[in-house]
Amino acid sequence: MTSPPTAPPKSPVVAEGAPPPPGQSPIRRVLAFLRNTWRGLTSMRTALILLFLLALAALPGALLPQNSLNQQLVEQYKTDYPAIAPTLDRLGFFDVFSTPWFAAIYLLLMISLVGCLLPRNLDFLRTLRAAPVATPRNLGRLPHHAAVTVDEDTDAVLARVRTLLGGNRLTAWRTVERDETGGVRTVSAEKGHLREAGNLVFHLSLVGLLVGIALGKLFGYEGQVIVLTGGNQFCNSSILGYDSFRAGLRVDGTELAPFCVQVNDFTADYLPNGQPDTYRAQIGYQTAEDVEAGDASHWKPYELQVNHPLRLDGARVYLLGHGYAPQFTVTWPDGQQRTGVIQWRPVDQTTFLSEGATKFERPGVTDPTQRQDSGLAVTGLFAPTSSGGDVVTSIYPDLRNPEVAIDVMRGDLGLDDGRGQSIFTVDQSKVDSGALKQVARANLTPGQSVTLDDGTQVRFDSVTSWVSLQVSHDPGQESVLIFAILLLLGLGTSLAVKRRRFWVRLVPAGDGRTEVRLGGLARTDQAGYGEEFERLRAELLGTAPDSGGPDSGGPDSGGPDSGGPDTDGPDSDAPDPDAPVTDATGPAARDAAVPDPDGPAPEVPEPDAADPDAPDPAAGTVPTDRRPTDTSDSTDRGET
């Protein structure tokens, strides 16, 4: 007598706020929390969400002006939109790529990628070492299949299979031969492991690309400097020599490579409409080794052009642009002279109409009050090719008819206030307070002068060109280039290569004949594999390739598109159309002529028809396709 069935015990209900069960210690709970957090962080869904957030976070950097690129545009934006600009500034939208929240997304994405890739690499290595899966029992249920009886013995057909699937290391299939009961021989072949290898190379290269960019941000620097032509020099010995300098997080400016550059001449070619054609600067340079050797007389010549930088000592020197620097000479009533030449900035990039301020202090004045009142500033506009007339404007960017329209200001220039000021303008607060007054206005060409009320003479001497140079040092540049190339190669390989498998079962049919059963399966994408399968079938069986399409299953296969009997159903008892035909014409007679040596014994149930990899009970083999180590088709489930 049996006892009545009992329901399984229910788990105890823990009330909210109640202490945890005695078996869960705080350490176990912490470890479980960390484990679950790591699994969630390294999942594909989390990686995709982080990638989307990174793209979303980069949008303000593309749509709004950034302080690192153009601070003047940022100030103009704040002036134009005073209502929302303070909020955007507090959120860091004007320095997006330097904000902590952008760096947090960046780092979490990198951790997620690394956590996803390491297990996949191990699985891929295990897959490479594993043998191809055993031949499925019912090849007729595969997307591509065929069967025919040939007048050759099993060994002869097997030799032809080896020749067909062999070749060099690049084109050969990975094959494994197996023996089954009843003299049945099988061949399992697979090809296309490069698809997963390319996929892994793509993702690893993406991580390497991010690491290279991070190295550049940490240990790189970038500085701009304006150098006048005519033999003026610039040395990369300190950040004080730059007009603007942007250092990496780990750069303090004390370990710069001390190379030097000397700008001798500059030439610009323009099209008739004023559009620049070429910029060329004739420079000389000395490496850090030359500078340390103390040889100041020897300069190595180089022609610097746009997008053709000078590379030396791990840095790159770029030619960004050029402009003009008018030269003025001031002669005071006591005969003392001072000559000043400084760059003026272009306000019109098409015609190079420029503005600026050349400032002078009267020599020999020691009294502080008198010194403040005697300062001179020559401000105004410069036209490289003047249109003539009372209003000076430029009509062409090349230096053809130079002219300046100047205002001479006298008074306190604010040079002793201890506050920095622009070299292109005067201190407007001094003008507003009356400490700096206009004493003359004139249009001058080279050689002309204007005399002030106290007898001081201001002469426009000539024009000198200046060039804008950028020095960039990025230790991660080479690695970024290498990983970018590997990324493209990996992506192309993963898209071009298809993972596919091919099986052959050779069944002795008596009288020296062999029934050849073929099956094919594309593990990732079946498109295009039908043609390859038909080619293999034609070369192996000596028949013409089927023209019914890649998924027709062959004219003798009875596949879903062939119009023959449907053998794909779970209860189908249709005969094999490739079995030898005897004098009897009925299906039963054909089945009786050549019994299926792989047919299941009466006591063994038929495997599920939907599973093409069902094991053959008669063969006594277990297909390795069901092992958890076969994860090479991970691209079918999505990629990180």
C-alpha positions in Angstrom: 0.0 0.0 0.0 1.4 3.3 -1.0 1.1 6.6 0.8 -0.8 9.4 -0.8 1.2 12.1 -2.7 2.2 15.1 -0.6 2.8 18.6 -1.9 6.4 20.0 -1.8 7.2 22.0 1.3 6.7 25.8 0.9 9.6 28.1 1.5 9.2 30.2 4.6 7.8 33.7 4.1 10.1 36.3 5.6 8.4 39.5 6.7 9.7 42.8 5.6 12.3 44.1 8.0 12.8 40.7 9.5 16.4 39.5 10.0 17.8 37.3 7.2 17.8 33.5 7.6 20.6 32.2 9.7 22.4 30.5 6.7 23.0 33.9 4.9 25.9 35.7 6.5 26.6 39.3 5.6 29.7 38.2 3.8 27.7 35.8 1.6 25.2 38.6 0.8 28.0 41.0 -0.1 29.6 38.4 -2.4 26.3 37.6 -4.0 25.6 41.2 -4.6 29.0 41.7 -6.2 28.6 38.6 -8.3 25.2 39.7 -9.6 26.5 43.2 -10.2 29.4 41.9 -12.2 27.1 39.6 -14.2 24.8 42.5 -15.0 27.6 44.8 -15.9 29.2 42.3 -18.3 26.0 41.4 -20.0 25.4 42.3 -23.7 22.3 44.3 -22.7 24.3 46.5 -20.4 27.0 47.0 -23.0 24.5 48.1 -25.5 22.8 50.5 -23.1 26.2 52.0 -22.2 27.1 52.4 -25.8 23.8 54.2 -26.4 24.4 56.4 -23.4 27.9 57.2 -24.6 26.5 58.3 -28.0 23.8 60.3 -26.3 26.3 62.0 -23.9 28.5 63.0 -26.9 25.6 64.9 -28.5 26.1 68.1 -26.4 29.8 68.1 -27.4 28.8 68.1 -31.1 25.9 70.6 -30.9 27.2 73.1 -28.3 30.5 75.1 -28.4 33.3 73.7 -26.3 35.8 75.6 -24.2 38.6 73.3 -25.4 38.0 74.2 -29.0 36.8 77.8 -29.0 36.2 79.7 -25.8 35.0 82.8 -27.7 32.1 80.9 -29.1 31.2 79.7 -25.6 31.2 83.3 -24.3 29.0 84.3 -27.3 26.6 81.5 -26.6 26.3 82.6 -23.0 25.6 86.1 -24.1 22.9 85.0 -26.6 21.2 82.6 -24.3 21.5 84.0 -20.7 18.5 81.9 -19.4 19.9 78.4 -20.1 23.6 79.0 -20.3 24.3 79.0 -16.6 22.5 75.7 -16.2 24.3 74.1 -19.1 27.6 75.4 -17.7 26.9 73.8 -14.2 26.2 70.5 -15.9 29.4 70.7 -17.9 27.8 70.9 -21.3 30.6 73.3 -22.5 33.3 70.7 -21.4 31.5 67.5 -22.2 34.5 65.3 -22.8 36.1 66.4 -19.5 33.1 65.9 -17.2 33.0 63.1 -14.6 29.7 61.7 -15.9 31.1 61.3 -19.4 34.3 59.6 -18.0 32.1 57.3 -15.9 30.1 56.1 -18.9 33.4 55.6 -20.8 35.0 53.5 -18.1 31.9 51.4 -17.5 31.7 50.6 -21.2 35.3 49.6 -21.2 34.9 47.3 -18.2 31.8 45.8 -19.7 33.6 45.1 -23.0 36.5 43.5 -21.2 34.2 41.4 -19.0 32.3 40.2 -22.1 35.4 39.4 -24.2 37.5 37.4 -21.8 35.0 34.5 -21.4 34.4 34.5 -25.2 38.1 34.2 -25.9 38.4 31.2 -23.6 35.3 29.6 -25.2 36.7 30.3 -28.7 40.0 28.6 -27.8 38.2 25.6 -26.5 36.1 25.4 -29.7 39.3 25.4 -31.8 40.6 22.4 -29.9 37.3 20.5 -30.1 36.7 18.0 -32.9 33.9 18.6 -35.4 30.5 17.4 -34.2 29.4 13.8 -35.0 27.3 13.3 -38.1 23.6 13.6 -37.3 21.5 10.5 -37.9 18.9 11.9 -40.1 20.6 14.2 -42.7 17.4 14.5 -44.7 16.1 17.0 -42.1 18.9 19.5 -42.6 18.4 22.6 -44.8 20.8 21.2 -47.4 20.9 17.4 -48.0 21.2 14.8 -50.8 21.4 11.0 -51.1 22.4 8.7 -54.0 23.7 5.2 -54.5 26.9 4.9 -56.4 28.6 1.8 -58.0 31.7 2.1 -55.8 32.8 0.6 -52.5 33.0 2.6 -49.3 36.8 3.0 -49.4 36.8 4.5 -52.9 34.1 7.0 -52.0 35.8 7.9 -48.7 39.1 8.6 -50.6 37.2 11.0 -52.9 35.7 12.8 -49.9 39.2 13.2 -48.4 40.5 14.7 -51.7 37.4 17.0 -52.0 37.6 18.4 -48.5 41.4 18.6 -48.3 43.7 21.3 -49.6 46.1 23.9 -48.1 45.7 25.3 -44.6 43.6 28.2 -45.9 41.0 26.2 -48.0 40.9 22.8 -46.2 38.0 21.7 -44.0 38.5 20.4 -40.5 37.5 16.8 -40.8 37.0 13.8 -38.5 36.2 10.3 -39.7 34.2 7.9 -37.6 33.2 4.3 -37.9 29.7 3.1 -37.0 28.1 -0.3 -36.7 27.3 -2.2 -39.9 30.3 -0.9 -41.8 29.0 2.6 -41.9 31.6 5.4 -42.3 31.0 9.0 -41.5 32.9 12.2 -42.1 32.3 15.4 -40.1 33.7 18.6 -41.6 33.5 22.2 -40.6 34.8 25.5 -41.8 34.6 29.2 -41.0 36.1 29.6 -37.5 37.6 32.8 -38.8 34.2 34.4 -38.5 34.3 34.2 -34.7 38.0 35.1 -34.7 37.2 38.3 -36.7 34.4 39.1 -34.4 36.7 38.8 -31.4 39.5 40.8 -33.1 36.9 43.6 -33.8 35.9 43.9 -30.2 39.4 43.5 -28.8 40.5 46.2 -31.2 37.7 48.4 -30.0 39.0 48.1 -26.4 42.6 48.7 -27.7 41.3 51.8 -29.5 39.8 53.2 -26.3 43.0 52.4 -24.4 45.1 54.3 -27.0 42.8 57.3 -26.8 43.0 57.3 -23.0 46.8 57.2 -23.2 46.8 60.3 -25.4 44.5 62.1 -23.0 46.7 61.2 -20.0 50.2 61.8 -21.3 49.7 63.9 -24.4 49.7 67.7 -24.9 48.9 70.3 -27.5 50.1 73.8 -27.9 49.7 76.7 -30.3 52.2 79.5 -31.0 52.6 82.3 -33.5 56.1 82.9 -34.9 57.2 85.7 -37.1 59.1 85.0 -40.3 62.6 86.2 -40.9 64.5 83.8 -38.7 62.5 84.0 -35.5 62.6 80.9 -33.3 60.5 78.8 -31.0 61.7 76.2 -28.6 59.7 73.5 -26.9 61.4 73.9 -23.6 58.5 75.2 -21.5 54.8 75.9 -21.6 55.6 79.6 -21.2 56.8 79.7 -24.8 53.2 78.9 -26.1 50.4 81.2 -26.7 48.0 78.5 -25.6 48.7 75.1 -24.1 46.4 72.2 -23.3 48.1 69.5 -21.2 47.1 65.9 -20.5 46.1 64.9 -17.0 49.6 63.6 -16.2 51.6 66.4 -18.0 53.0 69.2 -15.9 55.1 70.8 -18.6 58.5 70.1 -17.0 59.5 67.2 -19.2 58.9 68.5 -22.8 61.4 67.5 -25.5 63.5 70.6 -26.0 63.6 70.8 -29.8 63.6 74.2 -31.6 62.1 75.5 -34.8 63.2 78.5 -36.8 60.8 80.1 -39.3 62.7 81.6 -42.2 60.1 82.4 -44.8 56.4 81.9 -45.7 54.7 81.6 -49.1 51.0 81.5 -49.9 49.4 80.8 -53.2 45.9 81.9 -53.9 43.3 81.3 -56.6 41.9 84.3 -58.6 38.8 84.4 -56.3 41.0 84.7 -53.2 40.7 81.1 -52.0 44.0 79.8 -50.7 45.7 77.1 -52.7 48.9 76.2 -50.8 50.7 77.4 -47.7 54.4 76.7 -47.5 56.8 77.7 -44.7 60.5 77.3 -45.0 61.8 76.4 -41.6 64.8 74.9 -39.9 64.8 72.7 -36.9 67.0 71.2 -34.2 66.3 68.0 -32.4 66.6 67.7 -28.6 69.9 66.0 -29.1 71.2 68.9 -31.2 70.0 71.4 -28.6 71.8 69.5 -25.8 75.0 69.4 -27.9 75.0 73.2 -28.0 75.3 73.5 -31.8 73.2 76.7 -32.4 74.5 77.4 -35.9 73.3 74.3 -37.7 69.6 74.0 -38.6 68.1 71.2 -40.7 65.9 72.6 -43.5 62.3 71.5 -43.9 59.4 72.7 -46.0 56.3 72.7 -43.7 52.9 72.5 -45.4 49.3 72.1 -44.3 48.6 68.4 -43.4 52.3 67.6 -43.8 53.6 67.9 -40.3 57.2 67.8 -39.1 57.8 64.8 -36.9 60.6 64.9 -34.4 61.2 63.7 -30.8 57.8 62.1 -30.5 55.9 65.3 -31.4 54.3 66.7 -34.6 54.6 70.3 -35.7 51.6 71.4 -37.9 51.2 74.5 -40.0 47.8 75.9 -39.1 47.6 79.3 -40.8 49.3 82.6 -41.3 48.7 86.4 -41.0 50.4 89.7 -41.2 52.3 91.9 -38.7 52.7 95.6 -39.6 55.9 97.2 -38.4 55.8 100.7 -36.9 58.6 103.0 -35.8 57.9 105.8 -33.2 60.3 108.7 -33.0 59.9 111.0 -29.9 60.8 114.7 -30.0 64.1 114.0 -28.2 65.2 111.8 -31.1 64.7 108.4 -29.3 63.2 105.6 -31.4 61.4 102.4 -30.8 60.3 99.9 -33.5 57.5 97.5 -32.9 56.3 94.6 -34.9 53.6 92.2 -33.6 51.0 90.0 -35.2 47.5 91.4 -36.1 44.7 88.9 -36.2 42.5 88.4 -39.4 38.9 89.4 -39.0 38.0 88.4 -42.5 39.5 85.0 -43.5 38.6 85.7 -47.2 40.5 89.0 -47.7 42.7 88.8 -44.5 41.5 92.2 -43.3 43.2 92.3 -39.9 43.0 94.2 -36.6 45.5 94.7 -33.9 47.4 97.0 -31.5 51.1 97.8 -31.4 52.0 99.3 -28.0 55.1 101.4 -27.1 56.5 102.8 -23.8 58.6 106.0 -24.0 62.2 105.1 -23.2 64.2 106.9 -20.5 61.2 107.8 -18.4 61.6 106.8 -14.7 58.8 108.7 -13.0 55.8 106.2 -12.6 53.2 108.9 -13.2 54.9 110.3 -16.3 55.5 106.8 -17.6 51.8 105.9 -17.4 50.8 109.1 -19.2 53.4 108.7 -22.1 52.4 105.3 -23.4 51.4 105.0 -27.1 49.3 102.4 -28.9 48.8 102.2 -32.6 45.5 100.4 -33.2 43.3 100.0 -36.3 42.9 97.9 -39.4 45.3 96.4 -41.9 44.5 95.6 -45.5 47.0 93.4 -47.5 45.4 94.6 -50.7 43.7 97.9 -50.0 40.7 99.1 -52.1 41.9 102.7 -51.7 39.8 105.6 -50.6 39.0 107.1 -47.2 37.6 103.8 -45.8 40.3 101.1 -45.8 39.2 97.6 -46.7 40.9 94.6 -48.2 39.9 93.0 -51.6 42.5 90.2 -51.8 44.4 88.1 -49.2 47.8 88.4 -50.8 50.2 91.2 -50.0 49.8 93.5 -53.1 48.8 96.9 -51.9 49.2 97.1 -48.1 47.6 100.0 -46.2 46.7 100.6 -42.6 44.0 102.8 -41.0 45.2 103.6 -37.5 44.2 105.4 -34.4 47.1 106.6 -32.2 46.2 106.4 -28.5 48.2 108.1 -25.8 48.0 107.6 -22.0 47.9 104.7 -19.5 48.1 101.4 -21.4 47.6 99.4 -18.2 50.8 97.4 -18.7 51.8 97.8 -15.1 48.5 96.8 -13.5 49.5 93.2 -13.1 46.6 91.9 -15.2 46.8 90.1 -18.4 45.4 91.8 -21.5 45.0 90.9 -25.2 47.8 91.8 -27.6 45.3 92.6 -30.3 43.3 95.4 -28.4 43.8 98.1 -25.8 42.2 98.1 -22.4 38.7 99.5 -23.0 38.3 100.4 -19.4 41.2 102.8 -19.8 39.5 104.4 -22.8 36.2 104.7 -21.0 37.9 106.3 -17.9 39.8 108.8 -20.1 43.2 107.5 -19.1 43.8 106.6 -22.7 42.9 109.1 -25.4 43.0 109.2 -29.2 45.5 111.8 -30.4 45.7 111.0 -34.2 44.0 109.1 -37.0 45.4 108.4 -40.4 45.6 106.0 -43.4 49.1 105.0 -44.2 51.0 103.0 -46.8 54.5 101.7 -46.2 56.9 104.6 -45.7 54.3 107.2 -44.7 54.0 108.7 -41.2 51.8 110.8 -39.0 53.0 113.5 -36.5 51.3 113.9 -33.2 50.6 117.2 -31.4 53.8 117.0 -29.3 56.0 116.3 -32.3 56.1 112.5 -31.9 56.2 110.8 -35.3 54.7 107.4 -36.0 55.9 105.7 -39.3 54.4 102.7 -41.1 57.6 100.8 -42.2 56.7 97.5 -43.7 54.8 94.2 -43.3 56.0 90.9 -41.9 54.2 87.6 -42.3 53.6 85.3 -39.3 52.7 81.6 -39.1 50.6 79.7 -36.6 52.2 76.5 -35.5 50.7 73.7 -33.4 52.8 71.2 -31.5 51.1 67.9 -30.7 52.4 65.0 -28.7 50.2 61.9 -28.5 51.9 58.7 -27.2 48.8 56.6 -28.1 48.7 57.7 -31.8 50.5 54.6 -33.2 48.4 52.2 -31.1 45.2 53.9 -32.2 46.2 53.5 -35.9 47.1 49.9 -35.4 43.9 49.0 -33.5 41.8 51.0 -36.1 43.2 48.9 -38.9 42.7 45.7 -36.9 39.1 46.8 -36.2 38.3 47.1 -39.8 40.0 43.8 -40.7 38.1 42.0 -38.0 34.8 43.5 -39.0 35.4 42.6 -42.7 36.4 39.1 -41.7 33.3 38.5 -39.5 31.0 39.8 -42.3 32.7 37.9 -45.2 33.3 34.5 -43.6 30.4 32.1 -43.0 30.5 29.3 -40.4 29.3 26.1 -42.1 29.3 22.3 -41.6 29.3 19.4 -44.0 28.6 15.7 -43.2 28.9 12.6 -45.2 27.5 9.2 -44.3 28.6 6.2 -46.4 26.3 3.1 -46.0 27.3 -0.2 -47.7 24.5 -1.3 -50.1 25.9 -4.7 -51.1 27.5 -5.8 -54.4 30.2 -3.2 -54.1 27.8 -0.3 -54.0 27.6 2.5 -51.5 24.7 4.8 -50.5 26.1 8.3 -50.0 24.1 10.6 -47.8 25.2 14.3 -47.6 24.1 17.1 -45.3 25.0 20.7 -44.8 24.3 23.4 -42.3 25.3 27.1 -42.1 25.8 27.9 -38.4 25.4 31.6 -38.8 23.8 32.6 -42.1 22.5 30.2 -44.7 22.5 32.7 -47.5 25.1 31.6 -50.1 25.8 28.2 -48.6 23.4 26.5 -50.9 25.6 27.1 -53.9 28.7 25.8 -52.1 26.8 22.7 -51.0 25.6 22.0 -54.5 29.1 22.3 -55.8 30.4 19.8 -53.2 27.6 17.5 -54.0 28.2 17.7 -57.8 32.0 17.1 -57.4 31.5 14.2 -55.0 28.6 12.4 -56.7 29.5 13.4 -60.3 26.1 15.0 -60.9 25.2 18.4 -62.2 24.5 21.1 -59.6 20.8 21.6 -58.8 19.4 24.8 -60.2 16.4 24.9 -57.9 18.0 27.5 -55.5 20.3 27.2 -52.5 17.7 25.9 -50.2 16.1 23.3 -52.6 17.9 20.5 -50.9 18.8 18.9 -54.2 16.6 17.3 -56.8 16.7 13.9 -55.1 16.4 15.1 -51.6 12.7 15.4 -51.1 13.3 18.8 -49.4 10.7 21.3 -48.7 11.1 23.1 -52.0 11.7 20.1 -54.3 8.1 19.1 -54.8 9.0 15.5 -53.7 7.5 13.6 -50.8 7.8 15.5 -47.5 10.2 13.7 -45.2 10.6 16.5 -42.7 7.5 15.7 -40.6 7.9 13.8 -37.4 5.7 10.9 -38.5 6.9 10.7 -42.1 7.4 7.2 -43.4 8.3 8.2 -47.0 10.9 6.1 -48.7 14.3 7.4 -49.7 14.0 8.3 -53.5 17.7 7.5 -54.0 17.4 3.9 -52.8 18.0 1.3 -55.6 14.8 0.2 -57.4 14.0 -3.5 -57.7 11.4 -5.1 -59.9 8.7 -4.2 -57.5 7.4 -0.7 -57.9 5.7 0.0 -54.6 7.3 1.9 -51.8 7.4 -1.2 -49.5 9.3 -3.1 -52.1 11.8 -0.3 -52.5 12.3 -0.1 -48.7 12.7 -3.9 -48.6 15.4 -3.9 -51.3 17.9 -2.0 -49.3 17.2 -2.0 -45.6 18.4 1.1 -43.7 21.4 0.0 -41.6 21.0 3.0 -39.5 17.3 2.3 -38.7 16.5 2.2 -35.0 15.9 -1.0 -33.2 12.3 -1.7 -32.2 13.0 -0.9 -28.6 14.7 2.5 -29.3 12.3 5.4 -29.8 12.6 7.6 -32.9 14.3 11.0 -32.0 12.5 14.2 -32.4 12.2 15.2 -36.0 12.9 18.8 -35.3 16.4 18.0 -34.1 18.8 17.4 -37.0 21.6 16.5 -34.6 19.9 13.6 -32.9 22.4 10.8 -32.0 22.4 7.5 -33.8 21.7 4.8 -31.3 23.1 2.2 -33.6 26.4 4.1 -34.0 26.9 4.4 -30.3 28.2 7.9 -30.6 27.1 11.1 -28.9 27.3 14.2 -31.0 29.6 16.8 -29.5 27.3 19.5 -30.9 25.4 19.3 -27.6 28.3 20.0 -25.4 28.4 23.3 -23.5 31.9 23.9 -24.8 30.7 24.4 -28.4 30.1 28.1 -28.1 31.6 29.1 -31.5 28.2 30.2 -32.8 28.0 32.9 -30.2 27.5 35.4 -33.0 24.1 33.9 -33.6 23.0 35.1 -30.2 24.2 38.7 -30.6 27.5 40.4 -30.1 28.7 42.9 -27.7 
